[in-house]
Amino acid sequence: MSLSAQQWLAKIRDLPVTGTTKIMNVCGGHERTIALSGLRSVLPEWIELIPGPGCPVCVCPEEDIYQAIQLSLEKNIILAAFGDMLRVPVNAGKKEIRTLAQAKATGADIRAIASPVEALTIAKENPGQTVVFFAAGFETTFAPVAAMLAEGAPGNLLILSSGRLTWPAVALLLDSEQPGFDALIAPGHVATVMGPEQWQFVVSRHQLPVAIAGFTPESLLAAIYSVLRQHMDNHLFVDNCYEQVVKPGGNRRAQQLISHVFEVADAPWRGIGTIPQSGYTLQAHFARHDVQLHFGSFRDEARRHIGEMPPGCDCARVVMGKIKPVDCKLYGRLCVPNQPVGPCMVSDEGACRIWWSAGIKPDIDVKSTELT
């Protein structure tokens, strides 16, 4: 019989723990549940929940967004992109076009979509026109993208790939001198596709407890309790607290499709730098769908702050769990949802946007500033 949120809270509060335990969650969906349900306010003070690198929009390369903007303005194409991507700014002058939304306002044919299938539909409905799908996301997004291409997408559908794998950013943190957390809650949707085994390296290489969680307060509290008990008992493993969806080995067919269509390569993460073996690029036998081969690159080396977060924006440190959203000097002041400076305030999976939606304002006392 599953326990209620109140029962899990009681079990957590009964644990004989002294000293702060820092738990990182690697999923925007997890952070949304934590913030909007007020979990931080009811958990013991010795538990610190840290939002980690779980927002693909936030780390989408600035260069790729610039490429998408220039393509939409200079080429006779239809550009399809997930809705969040339309408002993410690039580093350009105030009089220049800085977002896809601004490009759309000037007449570029840019269409907001919610799933890869919509990009396919647009391509089929416009056979005489080139359609560029600006695909940004993690493994759960790229499984259906891979299926779409493997099943025979029309030749007029091109892909601008900004796909990223989830685990390499966590590995980067753990390999650093100051990872900043004592336990990990891994994303249930990614584990559904890639399998819980993907997170075994956290246990075997770094001796930290891991639990995979779903998206309800009950599942997250179960995962929090699991990593705390693992830490106390010194019995470390990857605990699947989302068994109704996550199965051993994950979705083998989805993994096969991803491997068939994409290869894994070193890739840039906005404001963070290049992370080895963290990006998806099209395999050679799908090169006919590669937008770069059709139109080349619009990279402008003269642009200032290429690949970086906007000046003054601390999104990169927020994404990597080094500071809290309220610790960014722009949060809630110059950077708000209707006028975002950084991508973390744009995306529904960005920690800044989530905290703002939960009513967390910059003048609220949030304990410490640096998360070390």
C-alpha positions as CSV (number, residue, x, y, z in Angstrom):
1,M,0.0,0.0,0.0
2,S,1.4,3.4,-1.0
3,L,1.9,6.1,1.6
4,S,0.3,9.5,1.6
5,A,2.4,12.7,1.5
6,Q,1.7,13.2,5.2
7,Q,2.9,9.7,6.0
8,W,6.1,10.2,4.1
9,L,6.7,13.5,5.8
10,A,6.3,11.9,9.2
11,K,8.8,9.2,8.3
12,I,11.3,11.8,7.1
13,R,10.8,13.9,10.3
14,D,11.4,10.8,12.5
15,L,14.9,10.2,11.0
16,P,17.7,10.8,13.5
17,V,19.7,13.1,11.2
18,T,22.0,15.9,12.4
19,G,23.6,18.4,10.0
20,T,22.4,19.6,6.6
21,T,21.8,17.1,3.8
22,K,21.8,18.6,0.3
23,I,19.7,16.8,-2.3
24,M,19.8,17.8,-5.9
25,N,16.8,17.2,-8.2
26,V,17.6,17.0,-11.9
27,C,14.2,17.8,-13.5
28,G,12.2,21.0,-14.1
29,G,9.1,18.9,-13.5
30,H,10.4,17.9,-10.1
31,E,11.2,21.4,-9.2
32,R,7.8,22.6,-10.2
33,T,6.1,20.1,-7.9
34,I,8.5,21.0,-5.1
35,A,8.0,24.7,-5.4
36,L,4.3,24.9,-6.2
37,S,3.3,22.3,-3.5
38,G,5.5,24.1,-0.9
39,L,7.6,21.0,0.0
40,R,10.5,23.1,1.1
41,S,8.4,24.8,3.8
42,V,7.2,21.5,5.4
43,L,10.4,19.5,5.2
44,P,12.9,19.6,8.2
45,E,15.3,22.6,8.0
46,W,18.2,20.2,7.7
47,I,17.1,19.1,4.3
48,E,18.1,21.4,1.4
49,L,16.6,20.8,-2.0
50,I,18.7,22.1,-4.9
51,P,17.3,22.5,-8.4
52,G,19.9,21.1,-10.9
53,P,20.4,21.0,-14.7
54,G,16.9,19.9,-15.7
55,C,15.9,22.6,-18.2
56,P,16.8,22.0,-21.8
57,V,15.6,25.5,-22.9
58,C,17.9,27.0,-20.3
59,V,21.1,25.4,-21.6
60,C,20.2,25.4,-25.3
61,P,23.2,26.9,-27.1
62,E,22.9,30.6,-27.7
63,E,24.5,30.0,-31.1
64,D,21.7,27.7,-32.1
65,I,19.0,30.2,-31.2
66,Y,20.9,32.8,-33.2
67,Q,21.1,30.4,-36.1
68,A,17.3,29.8,-35.9
69,I,16.6,33.5,-35.9
70,Q,18.9,34.2,-38.9
71,L,17.4,31.2,-40.8
72,S,13.9,32.5,-40.3
73,L,14.8,36.0,-41.4
74,E,17.1,35.3,-44.4
75,K,15.8,32.0,-45.9
76,N,12.4,31.2,-47.4
77,I,11.5,28.6,-44.7
78,I,8.9,27.8,-42.1
79,L,10.6,27.4,-38.7
80,A,8.9,25.2,-36.1
81,A,10.0,25.4,-32.5
82,F,8.7,24.6,-29.0
83,G,6.8,27.6,-27.6
84,D,9.4,28.4,-24.8
85,M,12.1,28.8,-27.4
86,L,10.4,31.8,-29.0
87,R,11.2,34.0,-26.1
88,V,14.7,33.0,-25.2
89,P,17.0,36.0,-26.0
90,V,20.4,35.9,-27.7
91,N,23.2,38.3,-27.1
92,A,22.6,41.1,-29.6
93,G,22.3,44.9,-29.5
94,K,19.1,46.4,-28.3
95,K,18.1,47.5,-31.8
96,E,18.7,44.0,-33.2
97,I,16.3,41.1,-33.2
98,R,17.1,39.1,-30.1
99,T,14.3,36.4,-30.0
100,L,12.4,34.2,-32.4
101,A,9.2,36.0,-31.2
102,Q,10.7,39.3,-32.4
103,A,11.6,37.7,-35.7
104,K,8.1,36.4,-36.1
105,A,6.7,39.9,-35.4
106,T,8.7,41.2,-38.4
107,G,7.1,38.7,-40.7
108,A,9.2,35.5,-40.4
109,D,7.1,32.3,-40.6
110,I,7.8,30.9,-37.2
111,R,5.3,28.5,-35.7
112,A,5.1,27.4,-32.0
113,I,4.6,23.7,-31.6
114,A,4.1,21.4,-28.6
115,S,5.4,18.1,-30.1
116,P,7.6,16.8,-33.0
117,V,4.5,15.4,-34.7
118,E,3.3,19.0,-35.3
119,A,6.6,19.7,-37.2
120,L,6.0,16.7,-39.3
121,T,2.4,17.7,-40.0
122,I,3.6,21.2,-41.1
123,A,6.1,19.7,-43.5
124,K,3.5,17.4,-45.0
125,E,1.0,20.2,-45.4
126,N,3.7,22.4,-47.1
127,P,5.5,20.0,-49.5
128,G,6.9,22.8,-51.7
129,Q,8.5,24.7,-48.8
130,T,11.4,23.9,-46.5
131,V,10.4,23.3,-42.9
132,V,13.1,23.6,-40.2
133,F,12.4,22.0,-36.8
134,F,14.4,23.6,-34.1
135,A,14.6,20.6,-31.8
136,A,15.7,21.4,-28.3
137,G,15.3,18.9,-25.5
138,F,16.6,16.0,-23.5
139,E,16.3,12.2,-24.2
140,T,12.5,12.2,-23.8
141,T,12.1,14.7,-26.6
142,F,14.6,13.1,-28.9
143,A,13.1,9.6,-28.7
144,P,10.0,10.8,-30.7
145,V,12.2,13.0,-33.0
146,A,14.2,9.8,-33.8
147,A,11.0,7.8,-34.4
148,M,9.7,10.5,-36.7
149,L,12.9,10.5,-38.8
150,A,13.3,6.7,-38.8
151,E,9.8,6.2,-40.0
152,G,10.4,8.3,-43.1
153,A,10.0,12.0,-42.7
154,P,9.6,14.0,-45.9
155,G,12.7,15.5,-47.5
156,N,11.5,19.1,-46.9
157,L,11.8,18.6,-43.1
158,L,15.2,19.7,-41.8
159,I,16.4,19.4,-38.2
160,L,18.4,22.0,-36.2
161,S,19.4,19.7,-33.4
162,S,20.0,21.1,-29.9
163,G,19.4,17.8,-28.2
164,R,21.2,17.1,-24.9
165,L,21.7,14.1,-22.6
166,T,20.8,14.6,-19.0
167,W,23.5,12.7,-17.1
168,P,26.7,14.3,-18.4
169,A,25.9,17.6,-16.6
170,V,25.5,15.8,-13.4
171,A,28.8,13.9,-14.1
172,L,30.5,17.3,-14.7
173,L,29.3,18.5,-11.3
174,L,30.4,15.3,-9.5
175,D,33.8,15.4,-11.2
176,S,34.4,19.0,-10.0
177,E,36.0,19.9,-6.7
178,Q,32.7,21.1,-5.2
179,P,29.7,19.1,-6.5
180,G,27.5,20.9,-4.0
181,F,25.1,18.0,-3.1
182,D,25.0,14.8,-1.0
183,A,22.3,12.8,-2.8
184,L,20.5,12.8,-6.1
185,I,16.9,12.6,-7.2
186,A,16.9,11.5,-10.9
187,P,14.2,12.3,-13.4
188,G,11.5,9.7,-13.8
189,H,10.7,10.5,-17.4
190,V,14.3,10.2,-18.6
191,A,14.7,6.9,-16.7
192,T,11.5,5.7,-18.4
193,V,13.3,6.0,-21.7
194,M,16.9,5.4,-20.8
195,G,16.5,3.1,-17.8
196,P,17.4,3.6,-14.2
197,E,20.8,2.0,-14.8
198,Q,21.9,5.3,-16.5
199,W,22.4,6.8,-13.0
200,Q,24.4,3.9,-11.5
201,F,27.6,5.9,-12.0
202,V,26.6,8.3,-9.2
203,V,26.6,5.4,-6.8
204,S,29.5,3.4,-8.1
205,R,31.9,6.2,-8.9
206,H,30.9,8.9,-6.4
207,Q,29.4,6.9,-3.6
208,L,26.2,9.0,-3.4
209,P,22.6,7.7,-2.9
210,V,20.2,8.0,-5.9
211,A,16.4,7.7,-6.1
212,I,14.3,8.0,-9.2
213,A,11.0,9.9,-8.7
214,G,7.8,10.6,-10.4
215,F,6.1,14.0,-10.4
216,T,3.7,13.9,-7.4
217,P,4.6,15.1,-3.9
218,E,4.2,11.5,-2.7
219,S,6.8,10.1,-5.2
220,L,9.2,12.9,-4.5
221,L,8.9,12.5,-0.7
222,A,9.4,8.7,-1.1
223,A,12.6,9.5,-3.1
224,I,13.8,12.0,-0.4
225,Y,13.2,9.4,2.3
226,S,15.1,6.8,0.3
227,V,18.2,8.8,-0.2
228,L,18.2,9.9,3.4
229,R,18.0,6.3,4.6
230,Q,20.6,5.2,2.1
231,H,22.9,7.9,3.4
232,M,22.2,7.0,7.1
233,D,22.7,3.3,6.6
234,N,25.6,3.6,4.2
235,H,23.8,1.3,1.9
236,L,23.9,3.0,-1.5
237,F,22.0,2.0,-4.6
238,V,19.7,3.4,-7.4
239,D,16.2,3.2,-5.8
240,N,13.3,3.2,-8.3
241,C,10.5,5.1,-6.6
242,Y,8.6,5.4,-9.8
243,E,8.1,1.7,-10.5
244,Q,4.7,2.1,-12.1
245,V,6.4,3.7,-15.1
246,V,10.2,3.2,-14.9
247,K,11.3,-0.4,-15.7
248,P,14.7,-2.1,-15.7
249,G,16.5,-1.4,-18.9
250,G,14.1,1.4,-19.9
251,N,12.4,1.5,-23.3
252,R,14.7,-0.5,-25.5
253,R,12.9,0.4,-28.7
254,A,13.2,4.1,-27.9
255,Q,16.9,3.7,-27.2
256,Q,17.4,1.8,-30.5
257,L,15.7,4.5,-32.4
258,I,17.8,7.3,-30.8
259,S,21.0,5.4,-31.5
260,H,19.9,4.7,-35.1
261,V,19.2,8.3,-35.9
262,F,21.6,10.3,-33.7
263,E,25.1,10.0,-32.5
264,V,26.4,11.3,-29.3
265,A,29.0,14.1,-29.5
266,D,30.7,16.8,-27.4
267,A,28.3,19.7,-27.2
268,P,28.1,23.3,-25.8
269,W,25.7,24.1,-22.9
270,R,24.9,27.8,-22.7
271,G,27.0,29.6,-20.1
272,I,28.6,26.4,-19.0
273,G,30.8,25.4,-21.9
274,T,31.3,22.2,-23.8
275,I,30.4,19.0,-22.0
276,P,31.9,15.8,-23.4
277,Q,29.5,13.3,-25.0
278,S,26.4,15.3,-24.1
279,G,24.8,16.2,-27.4
280,Y,22.8,14.6,-30.1
281,T,23.8,15.1,-33.8
282,L,22.3,13.4,-36.8
283,Q,23.9,10.2,-38.1
284,A,25.5,10.4,-41.5
285,H,22.6,8.3,-43.0
286,F,20.2,11.0,-42.0
287,A,22.3,13.9,-43.2
288,R,19.7,14.8,-45.7
289,H,17.7,16.3,-42.8
290,D,20.6,18.3,-41.3
291,V,19.9,22.0,-41.6
292,Q,23.6,22.8,-41.4
293,L,24.4,20.9,-44.6
294,H,21.6,22.7,-46.4
295,F,22.1,26.3,-45.3
296,G,25.5,26.4,-43.6
297,S,26.2,28.3,-40.4
298,F,25.2,31.8,-39.5
299,R,27.8,32.0,-36.7
300,D,29.1,35.5,-36.4
301,E,32.4,35.6,-34.6
302,A,32.1,39.4,-34.2
303,R,29.1,39.1,-31.9
304,R,29.9,39.8,-28.2
305,H,29.2,37.1,-25.6
306,I,28.7,34.3,-28.1
307,G,27.4,31.2,-26.3
308,E,27.1,33.0,-23.0
309,M,24.2,33.9,-20.8
310,P,23.1,37.6,-21.2
311,P,25.3,40.1,-19.4
312,G,24.4,40.1,-15.7
313,C,22.4,36.9,-15.9
314,D,23.3,34.2,-13.5
315,C,21.3,31.4,-15.1
316,A,24.3,29.2,-15.6
317,R,25.0,29.0,-11.9
318,V,21.3,28.5,-11.2
319,V,21.1,25.7,-13.7
320,M,24.1,24.0,-12.1
321,G,22.8,24.4,-8.6
322,K,25.5,26.7,-7.4
323,I,23.1,29.5,-6.4
324,K,19.4,29.8,-5.9
325,P,17.2,31.8,-8.3
326,V,16.7,34.6,-5.7
327,D,20.5,35.0,-5.5
328,C,20.7,36.3,-9.0
329,K,20.7,40.1,-8.8
330,L,18.4,40.4,-11.8
331,Y,15.7,38.0,-10.5
332,G,12.4,39.7,-9.9
333,R,14.0,43.1,-10.6
334,L,15.1,43.4,-14.2
335,C,14.2,39.8,-15.0
336,V,10.5,38.8,-14.7
337,P,8.4,36.4,-16.8
338,N,6.9,39.1,-19.1
339,Q,10.4,40.6,-19.7
340,P,12.9,37.8,-19.1
341,V,16.6,38.5,-19.4
342,G,17.8,34.9,-19.0
343,P,16.3,31.6,-20.2
344,C,15.6,30.4,-16.7
345,M,12.9,32.9,-16.4
346,V,11.5,32.0,-19.8
347,S,10.9,28.3,-19.6
348,D,8.3,26.5,-17.6
349,E,11.1,24.1,-16.6
350,G,13.4,26.9,-15.6
351,A,14.0,27.3,-11.8
352,C,13.6,31.1,-11.9
353,R,10.3,30.9,-13.7
354,I,9.1,28.2,-11.3
355,W,10.1,30.0,-8.2
356,W,8.4,33.2,-9.4
357,S,5.3,31.3,-10.2
358,A,5.4,29.9,-6.7
359,G,5.4,33.4,-5.3
360,I,9.1,33.4,-4.2
361,K,10.2,37.0,-4.5
362,P,13.7,38.4,-4.2
363,D,13.2,40.1,-0.9
364,I,12.3,36.8,0.8
365,D,14.8,35.4,3.3
366,V,16.2,32.2,1.7
367,K,18.7,31.1,4.3
368,S,22.1,31.3,2.6
369,T,23.2,32.6,-0.8
370,E,25.9,30.3,-2.2
371,L,25.1,26.6,-2.4
372,T,28.5,25.0,-1.9
